[in-house]
């Protein structure tokens, strides 16, 4: 695949991604929307009250792909739509990729010569070649991020949310710490602390624990909640 071909195909997939995510978000039932917002402590006055579009995107991501509770993913409602995308189209490839999307904890690598960047899976899975304009523009090698990836092609696209990570979030997840309930009044810059991250990942028990986290269906919700509690998504209304 040539560099220009990859870029052209990415543009088609990115457009299809936006259309499909909007369609799925509009199919999240109110009961599920409330459950996802409550899980992230973003439900007040009988409505979702996020402090930013990024916080709202976390609620929507759960509702579309991996809702908490007994709710079904809104993606299933899109799959059941009366008129499926034309076979062979970018919409069809992206919708199929969404059904196999994988949430993970990643460390950013170097830019890929074909475009995009490489993400290294902290949980021991395979590295991913990712085409994403926003991610590529803001990527810093070694930075940690949580993201749901979908593979419509040899490369992956993100599914709408880039969740900042640092060693504090990893500790919350790996040690199964309970959610915090204190105020979140300001944006807290993620701390690189790369030596601490390396030290944490080098602990003998880390590979097994990270592999366990990768299998946990609540990993997306727990990751978003930890990042929100720590201020990595900015101020949270009512906190």
N, C-alpha and C positions, 0 to 999 in steps of 0.2 A: 504494500500500500504506500503510495507516494505521499509526501507531506501535504501537497495541495489537495489530494483526494481525501485524506483524513480530515483536513480542515473543512472541506465542503460537506462531507458526510456529517461531521459534528454540527455544523450550522443547521442542517435539516433535522437532526435528532434534537437539538436544543429547542427548536421551534415546536416540534412535536411534544417534547417534555412539558413545555409551558402550557400548551393546550390541554394535555391530558391531566396534568396536576390541577389545573383550574376546574376541569370537569369533575374530577374525583373529589376535590374539596367541596364543591357544591352539592355533593351527594352524602356528606357526613350527616347522619341524623343528629338532631339536637341533643338527644340523650347521650350519644357517644361524644359529641363535642364537649358537653358539660363534664363528662367523666375524664376526658383527656386534660381539660383545663384544671380540674380539681387535682389530678395527679401531679401537675406541675405547679400547683398553688397559684393559679392564674384565674381562678373563678371567684368573683365577688359580685354581690348585688344581683345574683341570678343571671350573670352574663360573663363572658370571657373579658378579662381586663388586662391585656398585656401592656407592657411598657414600651414596646417597639414592634416593628414588623417582624424582626427576627424571633422575638418571643412568640408571636402569633404563629409563625411558620413552624415552630416546634409542636404546637398544639395540632396544627393541620397535618403535619407529618405523621403523628401518631394516629390520628383519625383515618388517614388514607391507607397507611401501611401496617401498623402494628398497634391497634388500640388496646388499652388496658381494660380489664373487666371482661365481660362476655360479649362485647360488641364485635361485629364483623368489620373487617377493613372496608372502607368506602371504595377501594379499588375493585372489590368484587362487584359492586354495583355498575361500575364502568364496563367490566367484562361482560356483564349481563345485558348491556345496552342492545337495543333492537337492531341497530345498524353498526356492525363492527368496522374497523378501519379496513381499507382495501388491502388485500394480501400483497406483500412486497413493499408496502409504503413505509415511510419513516414512522408514521403513527403506529402501524402494526408492529414494527420491530421494537419501538419504544414501549408499547403496552406489554408486549411479551417480556421484555427486559424487566419491567416493573414487577412482574410476577415472580422473578428470580432475584430481586434486589437484595442486597446484603448490607446490613448495618455493621460498622466496624470502628475500631479505634486505630488511628493511623498516624504515622510519622512521615512528614513530607520529605521527599528525596529531591534529586536534581531534576531540572527540566529534561524532558525526553526530546531527542533530536527530531522526532516526527511531529512534535507539538505536544502541548500538555506537560504533565509531570508524572513522576512515579510516586506512589504512596506505598509505604512499608507497613504491613499489618502487624500491630503490636501483639495481637493475639495468636500469632504463629501461622497465619494463613499465607496465601500467596500474595506477592506484591501486585499492585494494580497500576496499569497505564490509564491515566485519567485525563480526559479532555474536558476542560471547564474554564471558560474565560475568566470568571471572577476568581476562582481558585488560583489559576496560573498568575493572574495579575498581582495577587496578594501573598503568594507563597514565599516562605522563607525556609530553606533547607533545615531540617531538624525540628520545625514547628510541629506541635501535636494538634490533631483535629479529629473529631468524630463526624462521620458522614455515612449516609446510606448511598451505596453505589449500585448502578444498574448497567448491564452490559448489552447494548443493542448491536455491538460490533466487537472488533478485537479490543477496542478501548471502552472504558466505562465513562458514564456521566454521573454527576451527583444528582440526588433526587430532591433538591430544593433547600436543604438545611446544611450549613457548615457550623458545627458546634465547637467552640474553642475549648481546648483541653490544656491542663498543666498537671504537675505532679500532685496537686491537691485533689483534683477530680479523680485521678487514678487511685489515690489512696482511699477516697470515699467508696469507689467501686470495688476495689480489691479487698478492702476490709469490711465491706457491707455495712458502712456507717449509716445510721438513720438520717432521714432528711432534716435539714435545719429549718427553723421557723422564725428566725430573727429578721430584723429589718434589712432591706437591700436598698440603700439610698443612692448609690453611685456605681458607675462603671469601674470594675477592677480589672486592670490589665493582666492578662494571663502571664504567669511567671515562667520563663524558659526553664531555669533550674535544670539544665540538661544533665549535669553530673548527678543530681538527685534522681532524675528519671532513669538514667543508666544504672544507678545503684539499685533502684527499686526493681527494675526489670532483670537485674542480675541475681536477685535473691533466688535460692533453690526452689522455693515454692511458687515463684511467679509464673512460669510457663503453664503449669497445671491450672492455676487460678484464672489466668487470662483465657485459656481454652474453655474453662467453665463459663466465664462471662460471655464468651462468643456464642455459646449455646443458649443463653438465658433470653427468653422472649421479652423480658422486662429491661434488657440492657438499654435500648433507646430511651425509654421513659426515665430510667434511673440516671442516665448520663445527662440528659437535658435538665433534670431536676437539680443534680449536683452543680452543674454549671450555672444555673439560675441562682441557686442559693449562695454561691460564692461570688456573685456579681459579674460573672464573665459575659453575661448578656445585658448588663446595664441595670439601672434601677428597676425595681419591681413595684408596681402600684400597691399600696396597702400593706407593704411589708415594713 
